[in-house]
């Protein structure tokens, strides 16, 4: 018998590698179990329209960039596809969209595919407010001037956001007036915005704007005629030299920029996505910042009217918890974020996309799961591995929503980075292990140009909860297995049939809308909440649904959470197979236009309800 002792160490090492690999794999279920899990979903894919006036000669696949960044032009050109769903024309349904296609940089407003064509496809014209060194990155459909009409805010690279203020009458190009969002900003004030959220940040009753920038303010990233050297990240894990956060408080004359007490390292993280929600019950929105190449930030809101004040919320590490799994201590690449109540405990959980690509940067997506603790601020545990939500690919927008109305939220992610034929992961991994002091200079980066590929052929993720309590990616089974490079996800019940539809904006390739055609017996509760004499959308209002089985689920009127996809303003709860005449208690909390907070309980039956808040309700 051969002597195995000399080989024992090698055999043990191989066993340990195999065991570690096996433990790192997501739990799997059989094909039949996946098919059964997917049986409650049915989506019909429809193409997003493209304007006829744009010819192939005007379509681009890469942006013009600063000469010092030309070697990484594909990397710089990796964002800009965006989609927002809401009710622009006031017909009572969220069947309108604002869609930005980076192949043309056109800002398109139209009727959602498959719905009645109520007005022609409209291309918004910013006129002299933009030039060749600027590009739109996303939009937010919201009421900016409190006149009861939905305006469109377009955020950009190369300049501050532009407000397209809506005029009364039919929806045409002339119905939207391009306006500077902040009067008096100098023309050299170049911002590179990747996320915008609307919320009443200071509690005065008016909706403010949080503008999160990526590259350093004043850069010339898209200026092909500029000189000098543009600055990139100063670290792979603690980059604090990015663009500023800008807090724009509402004013009758427009918006004004306000200072905060936040430190420079928080203000200048490289933010890709943001989300706002009240997590401690004081009707002031907290802020989550998903940062690239640096720790994410959760900011507790302690502001007063006219004065912004935030404190940093960080988790505490114990012996068994990796630093990367402690809130505010990660070094990952935050790309998308969404608030939702995944465990139906009446507290918001936080779902965050990172880079979790096999054979690439095997980071982990975050699921900050709430748990009770003394006081009102939840304690968050990183539970993505426990729930099998930790891996999918290079992910961007992340969304939590109940698409089959069974009372359990699904998790949807936009994935993919660069689509091409030449795999550049080895070079990217080399950059990731290089010297931090070389990161800021593009001359030290590998070349990333058109034709290069980094996770360009992966499918968007669609996670559903199985009976074992864990989530499984059933993208193939629900028709989302086509390889794409996606960025933004917008969700709305566009046809008013009680189930949620969604659209996905793809980068430099056709985008799609997915109509929900599921045929099941599950019911839902949808609330369209308005407030005040002008019936303004009650952005930031909170609804807590008391299910018959004792669960309590919380949702909000979302003001623009995420990266480049924006969901509608309706609150939606899946109810399962409940009786149509059931009585459902819902606790509503909101802040009125005078800044006073209110709370009341109303009882609803399943279905869609228009709710005007504040009738005979006294403030706290």
N, C-alpha and C positions, 0 to 999 in steps of 0.2 A: 504494500500500500504506500503510495507516495506521501512524503512528509508535507503536510499542509501548513505547518507553523510559519515558515517564511512568507507564505501568502496570506496569513491571517489578517494582517493590517489592511492589505489591499481589499480583501473580500469584505471586511467590516466597513471599509470606506464606501465600497460599491453599494452595500446594503443600506447604509445611511443615506446615500444619495437617492436611491430608489424610494426609500421610505419618505424622505423629505419631499420628493417630487409628488408622490402619491398623496401626501397630506395637503400639498399646495393645490391640488386639482379641485375644482368645484364639484360638489356632490352631483351625481348624475341620476337621471331617471330613465326608464325605458321609453322606447319610441311610442308604444301604445299609451303610456302614462302621459307623455307630452301631448299626444293627439287628444287625449281626454281633457287635459288642462286647457288646450286651445279651442275646444269645441264651443265654448261660450263666446268666442270672438269671430267677427266676420267683417273685414274691411274691403271696400272697393276703392282701388287706386285710380285717381284721375289726375291728368297732367295740369300743372299750374300754367296759365297762359303766358304767351310771349308777345310783345307788341309787334305788329306787322311792319311798323316804320323802321325797325332795326334790321338791317341786312347782315349777312355773314361777314361783310367787310368791316362792320363796326363791333363785332364780337371779339373779345380778347380772352386770353387764357392766363395772362400774367400782367401784373401792374407795372407801370414805369416807376422806378425807385431812385433814390439818391445814388449817385455813382459809387459811393463807398459801400453800398449794399447790393450792388448788382450781382455779385457772386452768390448771394442768397435770395435772389429775387422771388423764387417760388415760395420760400419760407415767409417772406414779407407779404406775399399775396394770398396767404392762406385763410383770410377771413373776409367777411363782407356779405355773405349770403344770409338773408334774414326774412322773417315772416311774422306778422302780427294779425290776429283775428279779433274782431269786435263789431259793434253795431255803429257804422258810420252814418248811414242814411236815415236812421231813426225809425226803422220798420218793426222794431221790437225783437229782432233776431240778430245774433252775432254772425251774420253771413257776409260780412265785408272783410277785405284784407288790405294790408299794405305789404308789398313784397318787393324786396331789393335783390336783383340778379347781378352778381359781380361781373358777368360776361359783358354787360352793357352799362352797369351802374345806374340803370333806370330805376326810378322810384314809382312803382305801379300801385294804383288803387283800383280795386275792382270787386265784382261779385264772386263769391266762392264758387269754384267749378261744381256743376251739378245743381246749383240753385237758380232761381229765376233771374234772368238778366234785367236788372232794374235800371241800369245806366251803363254807358259804354266804358270799356277799359280806359283808365285815365293815367297819363304820365305826368307826375308833378314836376314843375319846372322851377328850380331855385334861382334862376336868372343869374344876376351878377354876384350873388352871395357865394358862389363856388367858382373855382378855376381848375386847371389841369393838375394842380398839386393836392387836390382834395378828393375824397371818395366817401360815399355814404356807407355806413356799417350796420345800421339797424334803425328800427322805428318803434314808436310807442303811440298807440291810438288812445287819446285821452283828452279831457277838457282842460285846456291850459289857461284860459281867461275867464272861466266860470260863467259862460253865457248859455250853457245848456247844450251846446253843439260839440261834437267830437272833432278835435283838431288832430293833427299828426305831427309828432316830434320826430325829426330825423337826426340821429347822431352820426358823427363823421370822423374820419381821419383827416387831419389837416386844418380843422377849424372847430369852434364850438358848435353845439347842436343848432338846428334850424327849426323854428316853429312854422308849420303851415296852418295858419288860422283859418277855420272854416267859416264861410259866409252862408247866410240863409239861401235856400233855393236848391235847384238841382245840382247833383254832383258832376262837376266838370273841372277842367284844369283851372278855370278862372275862379272856381269856388274856394280854392285854397290859396291864401296870400302868404308868400314866404316872408318871414320876419325874424330879425335877430332875437334870440331868446333872452339875452342880457344886453340891454342898451349900453353903449359907451365902451365896450371892450375894444382894446386896440387891435388893429388888423393883424399885427404880428403875434397875436395870442393864439397860437396853433395848438389845438388839442387833438389827441389820438384816442378817441373814446371807443371802448368795447362793451360798455353796459350802462344803461340808464334805468333808474327806478323812480316812480312817483309815489310820494307818501307825505303825510303831514308830519314832518320831521320835528318841528318845534312845538306842536300841540296848540297852535293858534286857530285851528279850524280850516286852514287853507292848505292845498296840496302843493308840496315843494318838490324839488328834483334833486336826486343824487346822481352825479355824473362821474363815472369812473374811467380814468384814462390809463393807457398802456405805456406807450413810449413817452419819454420826457416831454413835458410841455415846451413848445417852441422849436421842436425838432423839425426837420425837413425830409421826413421819411419818403414821401412820394414826389419829391421835387427832383426831376432828372437833370436839372440845370444847376443845381446847387454845388457848392464846393465844400472842402473840408472833410471831416470824418464824423459820421453819426455814431452815437453811443448806444450800445446794447446793455444787457444785464451785467451787473457787477459781481454776480455770484450764481452758483447753481442751486443754492438752498436758502439764501438770505438776501435776495435782491431788493434793495430799498432805494433805487435810483430811477424808478419809473415815473409815469405821469401822475399828477396830483389828483386827489378826489376833490370835486367841486360841489359844494352844498349851495344850491340856489333856492332861496326862500321866495315864496309867492308875494307879489306886490300888485296893487291895482294898476301900476304902470308897466308891469312885466315881472321879471324876476331880478333879484339882487343877490350877489354872492356874499355869503356869510362865513366868518371865521369860526373855527372850532378849537377845542382844547386838545385835539389829537396830536400826537407826536409825529415827527417827520417820517419815521419808518413805517407808520401805519398809513399816512397820507400818500406815500410814494411807493407802495407795493405795486407790482405789475398785475393789475386786476383785469381779469377776463370776464368775470360774471359777478353779479351782485343780487341779493335778495333782501326783502324787508318783510318783517312780520312782528306782531306784538307777542312776545313769548312769556311775559310775566304779568299780563292782565291789567296794565295801567293805560291801555289804549294809546301808547306811544310805540312806534315801530322800532324794533331792533334791526341791526344791519349785519348781514353776513357778506364778507368780501372773499371771493374765490381768486386766489393769487397764483400766478405762474412763478415758478422758481423761488418760492418763499412761502412762509406760513400763511394760511388763511386767517381771517380775523372775524370774530364775533363781537359786536359793539353793543353794549347795554345803553339804551337811550335814557338820559336823565335831563333832557332839555326842558326849557321853559319858553314861552312865546318870545320870539326875537333873539333868543340866546341858545346856541347849540352846545350840548354837553354830553359826552359819551365816555364810558369806561370800558376797558378791554376785559373780556371774559375769557379766561383760560382754564383748561382742565388741570387736574393734579395727577401726576404719574405715580403709580405704585410699582411694586417689585415685578409684577408679571405683565406690565403694559409697556410695549415699545413706545418710544418718544413720538413716533409718527402716528400713533393711535391716540394721542392726547390732544384735545381740542386746543387749537392755536399753536401747536408745537410741531406741525408737520413741515416737510420740505418738498412737498409734492407739486404737481402742476395743475392747480385748480382751473377747470375749464367751464364748469356749469354748476348751478346750485338751485335748489327748489325747497320750499317749505311744504310740509304735508304731515298729516297725522297717520302714520303708518300702523301704529299699534292701538289706535282708538282709545287713548287714555285722556283725551281732552287737551293734550299738549302738542305743540308743533315739533316734529322731527325735521332733520335737515339732511337732504340727499345731495352729495357733491360728486361731480365727475372729475376724475384725474386721468393720467395715462396708465392704463392697466393692460398693456399689450403683451401677449405671449412672445417670447424671444425678443422682446424690446425692453422698455422700462417697465418691469413688473412691479408697479406701485399697487395701489389699491384705491377703489372708489370709497368714499366715506358714507356711512349712514349713521349720523349722530342721533341715536335713539334716546328719547327723553325718559326720565324716570323720576318719581317723586322725591322730594327732599324738603326739609323744613324751609319755610318761606315760599315765595312765588316763582323764583327763577329755577327752571328745570336743571337737573344734572344730566349731562349727556355722556353716553357710552358709545364708543365706535363699534357698531354691530354689523358692519357689512359682511364680514366673514361668517359670522353666526347665521346670517340670513341668506347667504349665498348671493349677495349683491356686490361682491368685491371686484369682480373682473368682467370685462367685456372687450375692451380695445382702447384706442385713443379716442376718448369721449369728450364731447362738448356739452351742448344743452342736456340737462337732466330734468325729467318731469315725473311727478307723482300724480296719478289720476286713476279713477275707477272707470274703466272702459266697458266692463260687462255688467255694471250695476249690482255686483254681488256684495257690496259693502266692504271690499278689500281693495286697497289701492294697488295698481300696477306701477311698474317703473320703466320708463321709456328713455332711451339715450340716443343722441346723434353721435355717430362715430366716423373716424377716418381723418387723415391729415393731407397727404399729397398723393395724387394718383398719377402713376407713370409706369415705366418699364424697368428702370434701374433702381434696385434696392439700395437705399442709403442708410439703412439701420446701422451697419458697422461704423460708418463715419460719425453718425449721431451718438452712438455709444462711446466712441472715442472722445467726442466733445464732452460728454457727460462725466468722463473720468479725468478730464484735463485740469489744468491749473486755473483756479478761479480768477486770478489776476489777468488772464488772457481773454476772459469771456466778453468783455465790453467792446472789443475790437473785432469787427467782422472779418478782418484779414486773417484772423486766427481760427475762423470757422471753416468747416468743410463747405464745399460748393453744394447749394441746393437750388437747382434751376429747373425749368420746365422739362418734363420727361423723367424726373426723379420720382421715386416712390417711397413713401413711408406710411404704412398702414392705409394704403389707398384702395384696397380691395376687400375691406371687411364690411359686414352688414350692421345696420343699426340694431340696437338691443331692445328687446321687449321682454321684461321679466314679469311673471305671474306667480302668485302664491299657491303652492300645492298643499295637500292635506297634512303633510309633515311639518308645516309651518315655515318652510324655506321657499325661496324664490328660484325659478328656473327660466332660462332664456329660451323662449319659444318663438323667436323671430322667424324661423323657417316656416313653422306651422301657421303663423298668422299672415304670411305674405310679405315679410320685411327682410327677406334674405338676399335681395339684390345688392351687390357690392356698390357702395356709394361713398362719397366724401361729403358728409352732412355737417351742418352747423346749428341751425335754429329749429326749434319745435314750438308750434303754437297749437293750443287746444281750445275748442269751443263746441257747443251744441249748435251747429250752424242751421239745422233745419227744425229745431224745436221739437224733436221726437223723443227727447228724454235721455239720449245717450250721447257720449262725447265723441266728436270727430277730431282729427288733427291734420296739420300740414307740416311738412319737413322741407326746409330750404337747403339745397345742396350747393356746394362750392364749384363753380365753373362747369356745371352740368345741369340738365333739366331737373326741376323740383316737382314735388307731388303733393296732392291733397288726398287724405284717406277718409272716405265716408264710412261711418259706422253703420253697418247693415245687420248687426247681430239680431237674431230672432230668439229671445229667451223671455221668460216670464218675470224677470226682475224689474222692479220699479226704481224710480229715482226721485229726488227732491232737488229742484233748482230754484235759487232765489236771486232775483234781480233787485238789488238794494239801492234805493235812491234817498236823498236827504235834502231838506230845505225847500224854499219856494220855487226854485228853478229846477227841481228834480235832478240835482247833480248826482252822478254816480258816487256812492259812498265808499270811495277807495279807502282801504284799511279797516273797514268794518269787519267784525268777527262774528261768526255763527258757530254755536255749539249744539250739535244734534244729539238728543237722548234717544238711543235706539231702544226698542222694546226689550231687548235682551240685557240691557244695563250698560252697554258700551256708550261712551261719549266721544264723538268725533268732532274735531275743530277744523274750520276752514275760514278763508278770508277773501275779501274782495281784493284781488291781487293788483298791485300797481306796477308790474313790469319786472318780476323776478326772472333771472336767467342771464343768458349771453345774448343771443340775437333772435330768439323766439319769444313772443309775448302772447300769453293766453288771454281769453276774454275776461270780462268783469263779472260774470255770473259765478255764484257759488253753487257747487254741484256735490250732492251726496248720492252714492249708490245705496239702495235699501234692501236688496235681495228680493226674494219672492214673498212680498208683503201684501196684505190686503189693501186694495185701492182706497178704502174708507178709513184706514188707520189714522189715528191721531198722533202726531209727532211733535213733541215739545222741542222748541229751539230757543236757546238763550242768545240774544243779540246784544252786541256792545259796539258803540260807535262814538265818534266825537263830532259835534255839530259845527256849523260854520262860525260859531262864536267861541269855539274851543272847549265847550262844556261836554263832559262825558255822560253817556246814557247807557242804561242797561234795562232790558225788558225781556220777558218770556212770551213768545207767541206759539200757537199750535197750528200746524199745517197738516194737510193731507198730501199724499204723494202727488207729484206733478210739478209744473212750472208756476211760479208765483212772482208777481210784481209787488214789491213791498216798499212803501214810502215810510221811512223811519221818522219818529219824532211826534206822532200824533198823540197829544195829551200825555206826553212823557216828560217827567221832570229830571233835570240834570243833577249829577252828584255835587 
